Amino acid sequence: MIERFRAGLARYAVFGLEKVVILYLSLLLAGCSSLMSSVTSKMAADLGASILDSDDPKTVEQGVPAYLLMVDSFLRSSPDNPDLLMAAAGLNGSFVLFTDEERARLLSNKSLDYASRAACLEIAAICNPGGIPYEQFVEQVGRLKEKNLSIIYSLAVAWIGWIQANSGDWNAIAQLNRARVLMEKVIELDPAHEGGNAQLYMGGLETLLPASMGGNPEKGRQHFEQAIKMSGGKNQMARVVYARQYARLVFDKALHDKLLKEAIDADPRVEGLTLINTLAQEQAKILLAESDDYF
C-alpha cells in the first residue's frame, strides 16, 4: 500500500514538476504583480505579467533564475516581509520545473521555508505546522479567516511541492494530509481562489490512487470540473490534468480524448494564462498521441 501510494505520488510529481505544476508560476506571479509592488513597483508588476503572458516557455525557463536571485536580494534587506517571502516561496517552487531531482529538493526546501516564515509572521496558529499535533493543527486551521487566504494558499502550495520533491521519503508523504487540510480550507474560504487553482490541486491529490487503494477519484473529478468552471474554461491545464489524473486512472478514453482535444483546439492566448496554456497544449498533444496505446 505504501509503495503504491509513493508510486502514485511520484507519478503526479513527475508529471507535475515537468509541466503541470507550472501553477506555481501562477501563484508566484499573481502575487508578485501586486505583493511586490511596494518594493519594486511597476517593474515587478510588468515583469510578472510578461512572464504569464509569454508563449515562449524556453525564454521563461532561461529568465526565471535571474528573477529568483532578484527576489532573494530583496529579502536581504526585508527578511521579515511576508509578501516578499510568499513571492520567493512561489518562485523557488516554480523553478523545480526546470531542474533535476536533487536540485528540485533543495529548491522545494527553500520554498517551504519561505512560506513557513511568512505564515509565522502572519498566523501564529500555523507557525511550524508540521510540529503541531494533527488534531490541534486541524482545529487551528478550522479557525482561520478569509484575511489569511493568501498565506494559507502559499503554504499549502509550497508544502505540496516539497512533498512531491521528496516523494521517496515516507516522513514527507506522512505530511500530505496536513497540506490537504490547508488546501481544503482555501476552497472553503474561496472556492474560486486563483481562478480555481486550489480546486485543481485538490483534484490531483484525490486521484493519486484508485479508489481500491484509498484514493477518491470521483471527488477528484468534481474538483477538476470546478477548476475548469472557475477559470471560465480558459485554463487548459485544468483539462490536461483532468485527463491525465482522472480519465487515465478510471480508464475513460472518451473523456480523456475529449478533454485533450478541447485543450488543443482552444486559443492559448488568455491574459495571465498564455504561458500555462502553451505548456498545457504541448502536454495535451503528447498524451493524445499516446492514447490508443494507453487504453
N, C-alpha and C positions, 0 to 999 in steps of 0.2 A: 504493500500500500504506500509506504513512504517513498519507495523508489519510483513508483508510478506517478506519485504526486510531484516528485522532483523532476521527473521527465516532462510532465505536463507544464510545470513552471518554466523549465528550461526552454521548452518549445515556444511558449508565449514570450519568454525573454529574448530568445534569439531572433524570432520574427519581429518582435517589438523593437529591440535595440537597433536592428538594421534599418527599419523603416517606420514601424507603427508608432513607436514612442517618440516620433517627431512631435507628438503632442507636448513633449517637454518644451519644445520651442514655442508652442502656442502659449503655454503657461508663462514661460520666461518673457516673451516679447510683449504679450498682452500686458504684463506687469511693467516691463521696462519702459514702455511708451508713456506710462503715467507715473509709476512709482519712482522712477529715476529722474523725472523731470525737475525735481527740486535740486538735483545735483548737477545734471548735465543739460537741463532744459531742452531746447528744441533739437539738439544734436541726437540725444538718445531716442527721443520720440521718432524722429525721422529715420534713424538707423534701424530701429525695431520694425517700423512699418515697411521699410525697404526689404528687410530680410523675409518677412512673412509674405510680401507681395512678389517675391522673386520666383521666376520659373526656371532658375538655373541652380539646382542643388549643389553642383560641383563648386561654384563660386561661394556659396554659403558655407560649404564644408571647409574651404580654404580660409575663409574670413573669420569664422567663429573663434579660433584660438586667440586672435588679436583682441576680440571683444571680451573674451574671458579674462585676459590679462588686464584689460582696461577696468573691468568691474572690480577685479581683485585690488587694483591700485586705489580705487575709490574707497575700498574698505580699510585700507591702511590708515586713512585719516578719519574715517567714520565707522569704526568697528562695531558700534552698537546701534547702527541704523537698521531697523527691522525691514524696511523697504528694500534697501540695498542687499541685505542678507537673503531675502527671498529671491531677488533678481539673480544673485550669484548662485543660489541653490538651483534655480531653473537652468541657468547657463551651463553649470558644471554637469548637471544631469543630462542636458541635451547633447553634450559633446561625446557621450558614450556611444552615440550613433556611429561615430567615425573612428573608433579605436579598437584595439584588441582587448581580450578579456581581462588581462592583468591591469591595463590602464583604466578600463571601464570600472573595475572595482575601486581603484584609487579615486576616480572622479565621483563615483556614486557615494563613497565615504565622505568626500568633501561636500557634496550636495546635501547629504543628510545632516552633516554637522552645521552647515549654514542655516538650513531650515529649522533645526532644533534650537539653534541660538536665537533665531527670530521668534520662535514660539516661547522661549523662556523670557524674552523681553516683553512680550505682549500678553501671554496667557500662562500665568504661573501654574494653573491646574494641569497643564500638559507638558510642563518642563520635565525633561528626562522621561519621556513617555514609555520607553522600554523598561524602565526600572520600577514602574508603579505596578502593584498587584493588579491582575487583569480586571477583576470585578470593580476595583476602585477606579481604574482607567475608564472603563465603560461608563460608570456613574458620572465621572467628571466630564467626559466628552458629551454626555447627555445634557449637561447644563450649559454648554456653550451656546452663544448667541450669534445672530447674523453679523454683528460687527466683527466677529472673529473669523469670518468666512475665508478671507484671502490667506490668512495664516494656516488655517486648518487644511485648506487645499494644497498649499505649498508643501506642508509637512507630509501630507498623505502621498503626494506625487513623488517626493524625494524618497520616502520610505519604501514605496513600491519599487522604485528604481533600484534602490540599494538591495532589496530582497532579490530582485531579478539578477543583478550582477553577482550575487552570492548564492545562487540557486543550488550549488553543491553543498552548502553548509546548512545542516538541519537547524542550528541555532538561529539562522536568519529566517528560514522558512517558518519557524515557530512564531515569528512576529507578524506573519501575514494577517492574522485575524485582527490585530490591533490597527494595522493600516486600513483594513477593510472597514473597521468601525469608524475611523475618521472619514473615509470617503462616503460612507453611508450618511454620516452627519452632514456632509456637504450637500448631498442630494436632498436630505430632509429640509435643510435651510433654504436651498435654492436648486430645484430640480434642473434648471436650465443653466446652471453656472458654467461659465466659459463655453457657452454655446453647446452645452450638452457633453462636454468632455468628461465630466465626472461619471456620467452615465456610461460612456464608452469604456472607461477604466473598470467600472463595476461589471460590465458585460464580459470583459476579458477575464476578470477574476473568477466569475461564476462558471466560465467554460474552460477552466484549466483541466478539468477531469470530467469524464462522463458521469451520468447520474449514479451508475452502479458503483463508482469509486468515490462517491461523496460530493461530486460536483452538482451544479444546479443549472443545466443548460437552458431550461425554459425560462428561468429567472434572468439568465444572461440574455436570452433572446429579447425579453421585454426591455432590458436596458439598452440593447442595440437599437431597437425600434425607437425608443425615446431619444437616443443620441441623434439619429437621423432626423427625427421630427424637430428637435430643438435647434438644429442647425438650419432649419428650413430646407433640408435636403441638399445643402450646399457643401457640407463636409464629406468628401468622397472617401476619406479614410475610415469613416464610420461604416460605410458599406463594405469596404475591403476587410476590415477586422471582423465584421459580422460574418462574412463569407468564410474567412479563414478559421475563425474560432468556433463559430456555431454550426454553420452549414456542413463543414467537413466533419465536425465531431459527431453530428447526428446522421451523416451520410445523406444529406438532402442536396442532390446535384442540381435540381431545378432551381432551388433558391440560390445556391452557390453561383451558378452561371448568370442568373438574372441580376443579382447584386453587382457582380463584376462587370457585366455589360453596361449596366446603368452608370457605374463609376467611370468606365472608359468613355462612354458617349457624352458625359457631362462636360460643360465648359469649365476648365480648371481655374480660370481667372476670376477669382472672387476676392474682394478686398479682405485682407487678413487671413486668407486660406489658400492663396495661389501655390505657395511652396508645399503645403501639406497635400493639396490635391494633385500636384505634379508627381510627388512621390507615390501617392495612392494609385495613380494611373499606371505608373511603372510596375508596381506590385500586382495590380489587377491583371495586367497583360500576362505576367508570369504565371499567376495562379490559374488563369483561364486556359492557358496553353497546357497546363498540367492536369486539367480537369478530367479528361477521359481516362488517363492513366490512374488517377487517384480513385475515381469512383468505379 
